[in-house]
Amino acid sequence: MDRLSTFEGCTLTEIRRDLHRHAEAGWKEFRTSALLAESLSSLGYDVHLGPDTVAPDARMGVPPADEVATARERAREEGAPETYLEQMGDVTGVIATKTTGDGPTIGLRTDIDALARQEAMDDDHRPAAEGFASVHPGEMHACGHDAHAAIGLGIARAFADTPFDGTLKLFFQAAEEGGRGGKPMAESGHLDDVDHLLAVHVGLDEPTGTVVSSYDAPLSNAKLDVTFEGAPAHAGGAPNEGRNALQAATAAIGNLYGIARHGDGTTRINVGRVAADNAQNVVCEEATMRVEVRGETHALNEYMLERTAQVLEGAATMHDVSVETSLYGRTTTFQNDSAVVDVVESAAETVDAVASVVTTEFGGSEDASYLIRRVQERGGTATYLGVGASNPDGHHTAYFDVDEAAIDVAVEVIEATIARLAG
């Protein structure tokens, strides 16, 4: 399919496929944000862009400036409206607001970023076979956020000409992957007047026709970038003069996996990336890692972070190198509000395409947690809901895809939920 220069007149499936084909990883979603902003403005919404959607200094895991600039220029070349690119500057994300009465403020959070991974390109993968696989090497919508963006726009369309007594706020959040965008959006101030918040995810191994009214108890999560710095030396002629950063990193890996799991609840650790750009005959002077920890509670996550820091410092001391860490991303925990869960369930039961309504624990981590907690801390209510999409392969895999019928199901369920919450 050819790229779209505007979403006007397109079906939600066409929009999803266009976004899938032009996948943009976290903090690089310039084309996605600009096209959404254009559509939302045309529907009569007040639109906030980029730095107006987040607390910019709270952003985590922001790519280097040259990568951001390249992504911005790529978006321009691929049809991103210039007006909205200029308004964004170097920050992505969109918030759209429409007030049509004095009633409650109701928010919907959808995420819009792709993953930094290569998509499958063989005919066993439907996007490749049907011509809408990602044209951006190493970037892929492998978690359904393209469908989420389409759902958010579908809700905007649904209420553009069907106002209710209140305010609708649509949060198109950047950089969910890695837990980088939720916290800065939660701290933007835009959540502070929200009375009821819905966050939605498609797939998660549920079949099309299933609605999960409450994904509860996600794990708290933190991701660290780690750099060991040593000193180079000729590995054959003067190995004693070097200080081996890679050796420190490998020592740390084994000991990180040896951290005792806590008796008070679930804890996790994983080393997902290790790199050392070094010749085989040179004592390695720099090695980097990306590590993540998880905990059933905030306290358990902090336990894992503290023990991780001790292990990293110990490995650095053992091999006489230095170590620095920085936070790449973070999420927290939440509990959904039964009052909103009940409304989602009653709304879902009115949608013909819904075959079953269930609740379940999440099992992973999700940075909508920060938005949910922000609303709840100010007296509002929220739930994180799911819409089955019969994904043929697991999330974050090269063959991930969704049943696009789930987009319309989600829009119908969320539209009915918002109407009930508005009273």
C-alpha positions in Angstrom: 0.0 0.0 0.0 1.2 3.6 -0.7 1.8 5.8 2.3 -1.0 8.1 3.4 -0.4 11.8 3.5 -3.6 12.3 5.6 -5.9 10.0 7.5 -9.0 11.9 6.3 -11.5 9.5 4.7 -9.5 6.4 5.7 -10.9 3.4 7.7 -9.3 2.6 11.0 -7.9 -0.6 9.5 -6.2 1.5 6.7 -4.8 3.8 9.3 -3.5 0.9 11.4 -1.8 -0.6 8.4 -0.2 2.7 7.4 1.2 3.2 10.9 2.4 -0.4 10.9 4.2 0.2 7.6 5.8 3.3 9.0 6.7 2.0 12.4 8.5 4.5 14.7 10.2 3.5 17.9 10.0 5.5 21.2 10.6 9.2 21.1 10.8 9.0 17.3 7.0 8.9 16.5 7.1 12.2 14.5 5.0 11.0 11.6 2.5 9.2 13.7 2.1 12.2 16.1 1.8 14.7 13.2 -0.8 12.7 11.3 -2.8 12.1 14.4 -2.7 15.7 15.4 -3.9 16.8 11.9 -6.8 14.4 12.1 -7.8 15.4 15.6 -7.6 19.1 14.8 -9.9 18.5 11.8 -12.4 16.8 14.1 -12.6 19.9 16.3 -10.3 18.8 19.2 -7.9 21.1 21.0 -4.5 19.5 20.3 -1.4 19.6 22.4 1.8 18.3 20.9 5.3 17.2 21.9 6.7 19.2 24.8 3.1 20.2 25.8 2.2 16.6 26.5 5.0 15.7 28.9 7.3 17.1 31.6 10.2 17.1 29.2 12.9 16.8 31.8 11.2 13.6 33.2 11.7 11.7 29.9 13.8 8.6 30.1 15.7 6.6 27.5 15.7 9.5 24.9 17.8 8.5 21.9 20.8 10.6 20.9 20.0 13.9 19.3 21.3 12.8 15.9 18.9 9.8 15.9 16.0 12.1 16.8 16.9 14.5 14.1 17.1 11.7 11.5 13.7 10.3 12.6 12.2 13.8 12.3 13.5 14.3 8.8 12.4 10.8 7.8 8.9 11.7 9.0 8.9 14.9 6.8 9.9 12.8 3.8 7.1 10.3 4.5 4.3 12.9 4.5 4.2 14.2 8.1 2.4 17.6 8.0 5.0 20.3 8.4 2.8 22.5 10.7 2.6 19.8 13.3 6.2 18.8 13.0 7.2 22.3 13.8 4.9 22.4 16.8 6.5 19.2 18.1 10.1 20.3 18.0 12.1 17.3 19.2 9.4 15.7 21.4 6.6 13.3 20.3 3.2 12.5 21.6 -0.3 14.0 21.3 -3.1 15.0 23.7 -6.5 16.0 22.3 -9.3 17.6 24.3 -13.0 18.4 23.6 -15.3 19.9 26.1 -19.1 19.7 25.4 -20.5 20.1 28.9 -20.0 20.6 32.6 -19.9 16.9 33.5 -16.9 14.7 34.3 -13.6 14.7 32.5 -12.9 11.2 31.0 -9.6 10.2 29.6 -8.4 7.4 27.3 -4.7 6.5 27.1 -3.3 4.8 24.1 0.3 4.3 23.2 1.8 4.9 19.7 5.4 3.6 19.6 6.9 0.6 17.9 9.7 -1.7 19.1 13.3 -1.5 18.1 13.3 -4.9 16.3 13.2 -6.3 12.8 10.0 -7.5 11.3 9.6 -10.8 9.5 9.5 -10.4 5.8 8.4 -13.8 4.5 4.9 -14.7 3.2 4.1 -16.5 6.4 3.7 -13.1 8.0 0.5 -11.4 6.9 1.8 -7.8 6.9 4.7 -8.8 4.6 2.4 -10.9 2.4 -0.1 -8.1 2.0 2.4 -5.3 1.7 2.2 -3.4 4.9 5.2 -4.7 6.8 7.5 -2.0 8.2 9.7 -0.2 5.7 12.0 1.0 8.5 14.7 -1.6 9.2 14.9 -2.5 12.9 11.5 -0.9 13.8 8.3 -2.9 14.0 4.9 -2.6 15.6 5.3 -5.9 17.4 2.9 -5.1 20.3 -0.2 -3.6 18.7 0.4 0.1 19.4 -0.5 0.8 15.7 -4.0 -0.6 16.5 -4.1 1.4 19.8 -3.5 4.7 17.8 -6.3 3.7 15.4 -8.6 3.0 18.4 -7.9 6.4 19.9 -8.7 8.1 16.6 -11.8 6.0 16.4 -13.0 7.3 19.7 -12.2 10.8 18.6 -14.4 10.3 15.6 -17.2 8.7 17.6 -17.5 11.7 19.9 -16.8 14.4 17.3 -20.4 14.8 16.4 -22.0 13.0 19.4 -21.1 15.2 22.4 -21.8 14.3 26.0 -22.0 16.4 29.1 -18.4 16.6 30.0 -14.8 16.7 28.7 -13.0 14.0 26.7 -9.2 13.8 26.8 -7.3 11.5 24.5 -3.7 10.7 25.5 -1.6 9.3 22.6 1.5 8.5 24.6 5.0 8.2 23.2 7.7 5.7 24.3 5.7 3.1 26.2 8.2 0.4 25.3 10.9 0.4 28.0 8.6 2.4 30.4 9.9 5.7 29.2 6.9 7.9 28.4 4.2 7.2 31.0 5.9 9.0 33.9 6.6 12.3 32.0 3.1 12.4 30.6 1.7 11.8 34.1 3.7 14.7 35.3 2.5 17.0 32.5 -0.5 18.3 34.5 -3.0 17.1 31.9 -4.1 14.2 34.1 -4.8 16.3 37.1 -8.5 17.0 36.3 -9.4 13.6 34.9 -12.2 12.0 36.8 -12.2 8.6 35.0 -9.3 7.1 33.0 -9.3 4.1 30.6 -6.1 2.6 29.3 -6.4 -0.1 26.6 -4.3 -2.9 25.1 -5.1 -5.3 22.3 -4.1 -8.9 22.0 -2.2 -10.2 25.0 -3.0 -13.7 23.8 -6.8 -13.3 24.1 -9.0 -14.2 21.1 -11.0 -11.7 19.2 -14.4 -11.3 20.9 -12.9 -11.4 24.5 -12.8 -8.2 26.6 -10.7 -8.0 29.7 -12.3 -5.5 31.9 -9.4 -5.4 34.3 -5.8 -6.2 33.8 -4.6 -6.0 37.4 -1.4 -6.2 39.5 1.4 -5.5 36.9 4.9 -5.8 38.1 6.9 -2.7 39.1 9.8 -2.4 36.7 13.1 -0.5 36.2 15.6 -0.6 33.4 19.2 0.5 33.8 21.9 1.4 31.3 25.3 0.3 32.7 28.7 1.4 31.5 32.0 -0.2 32.7 35.1 1.9 31.9 38.6 0.4 32.2 41.9 0.9 30.4 43.1 -0.5 27.0 46.3 -2.5 26.5 47.8 -4.9 24.0 46.4 -8.3 25.1 49.5 -10.1 24.0 52.3 -7.6 24.7 51.2 -5.9 27.9 48.0 -7.4 29.3 49.0 -6.3 32.8 48.7 -2.7 31.8 45.0 -3.0 31.0 41.8 -2.9 33.1 39.2 -5.1 31.5 35.7 -3.6 31.4 34.3 -6.6 29.5 35.6 -9.0 32.2 33.8 -6.8 34.8 30.6 -7.0 32.8 30.7 -10.7 32.5 31.4 -11.1 36.2 28.4 -8.9 36.9 26.1 -10.9 34.7 26.5 -14.1 36.6 26.1 -12.4 39.9 23.1 -10.5 38.9 21.3 -13.7 38.1 22.4 -14.9 41.5 20.5 -12.2 43.4 18.2 -14.0 45.9 14.6 -13.8 45.0 12.6 -12.1 47.8 10.3 -14.1 50.1 7.7 -11.3 50.2 6.7 -11.7 46.5 7.6 -12.0 42.9 11.0 -10.6 41.7 12.7 -10.7 38.4 16.0 -9.7 36.7 17.2 -9.9 33.2 20.3 -8.7 31.3 18.9 -8.0 27.9 21.8 -6.4 26.1 25.6 -6.5 26.4 28.0 -4.7 24.0 31.8 -4.1 23.7 33.1 -2.7 20.5 36.6 -4.0 20.8 39.2 -5.9 18.9 40.2 -9.4 20.0 43.8 -8.5 20.8 42.9 -5.4 23.0 42.1 -5.5 26.6 38.6 -4.1 26.6 38.3 -0.5 27.9 34.5 -0.1 27.7 31.5 -2.5 28.0 27.8 -1.6 28.2 24.8 -3.5 29.4 21.0 -2.9 29.7 19.5 -4.6 32.8 15.9 -4.7 34.0 14.5 -5.6 37.3 10.9 -6.2 38.3 9.0 -6.6 41.6 5.5 -7.4 42.6 5.5 -4.2 44.7 7.4 -1.0 44.5 9.3 -2.1 47.6 10.3 -5.4 46.0 11.5 -3.5 42.9 13.6 -1.2 45.0 15.1 -4.3 46.7 16.1 -5.6 43.3 17.5 -2.2 42.2 19.6 -1.9 45.4 21.0 -5.4 45.1 21.7 -4.8 41.4 23.7 -1.7 42.3 25.7 -3.7 44.8 26.6 -6.4 42.3 27.6 -3.8 39.7 29.9 -2.0 42.1 31.3 -5.2 43.3 32.2 -6.4 39.8 33.8 -3.0 39.1 35.9 -3.1 42.2 37.0 -6.7 41.5 38.4 -5.7 38.1 39.6 -2.2 39.0 37.3 -0.4 36.6 34.6 2.2 37.1 30.9 1.8 36.6 28.1 4.3 35.8 24.4 3.6 35.7 21.4 5.6 34.3 17.7 4.9 34.4 16.5 4.0 30.9 12.8 3.5 31.9 10.5 2.8 34.8 7.0 1.6 35.7 5.1 1.2 38.9 2.1 -0.9 40.1 -1.6 -0.1 40.3 -5.0 -1.6 41.2 -8.0 -1.0 39.0 -11.1 0.6 40.4 -14.0 -1.8 40.6 -16.5 1.0 39.9 -14.9 1.5 36.4 -14.4 -2.2 35.8 -18.1 -2.7 36.4 -18.9 0.0 33.8 -16.6 -1.6 31.2 -18.3 -5.0 31.8 -21.8 -3.6 31.4 -20.8 -1.7 28.3 -19.1 -4.7 26.7 -22.2 -6.8 27.2 -24.0 -4.5 24.8 -21.6 -5.0 22.0 -22.6 -7.9 19.7 -19.1 -8.8 18.7 -18.1 -9.5 22.4 -18.3 -13.1 23.2 -16.9 -13.1 26.8 -15.8 -10.6 29.4 -13.1 -11.6 31.9 -10.6 -10.2 34.4 -7.1 -11.3 34.8 -3.7 -10.4 36.3 -1.3 -8.6 33.9 1.9 -10.5 34.6 4.2 -7.9 32.9 4.8 -4.2 33.4 3.1 -1.2 31.9 3.8 2.5 32.2 0.2 3.5 32.0 0.6 2.7 35.7 1.9 6.3 36.2 -1.2 7.8 34.5 -3.6 5.6 36.4 -2.0 6.3 39.8 -1.9 10.1 39.0 -5.7 10.0 38.4 -6.3 7.9 41.5 -4.2 10.1 43.8 -6.4 13.0 42.9 -9.6 11.2 43.7 -10.4 9.8 40.2 -10.9 6.2 39.1 -9.4 4.1 36.4 -9.0 0.7 34.8 -6.6 -0.9 32.4 -8.6 -3.0 29.9 -7.9 -5.4 27.1 -9.5 -6.4 23.8 -8.6 -9.8 22.4 -7.1 -9.7 18.9 -6.2 -13.4 18.2 -2.5 -12.5 17.7 -1.0 -15.4 15.7 2.4 -15.0 17.4 3.6 -13.6 20.7 4.0 -9.9 21.5 7.5 -8.5 20.7 8.2 -11.3 18.2 9.0 -10.8 14.5 5.7 -12.4 13.4 3.4 -10.5 15.7 0.1 -9.3 14.1 -3.5 -8.6 15.2 -6.9 -9.4 14.0 -8.0 -6.0 12.8 -11.6 -6.7 13.7 -10.5 -6.1 17.3 -10.1 -2.3 16.5 -13.8 -1.9 15.9 -14.7 -4.0 18.9 -12.5 -1.8 21.1 -14.0 1.4 19.8 -17.5 0.1 20.4 -16.7 -1.0 24.0 -14.8 2.1 24.9 -17.5 4.4 23.3 -20.2 2.7 25.3 -18.1 2.9 28.5 -17.4 6.6 28.1 -21.1 7.3 27.5 -21.9 5.4 30.8 -19.2 7.2 32.7 -20.5 10.5 31.5 -23.9 9.6 32.9 
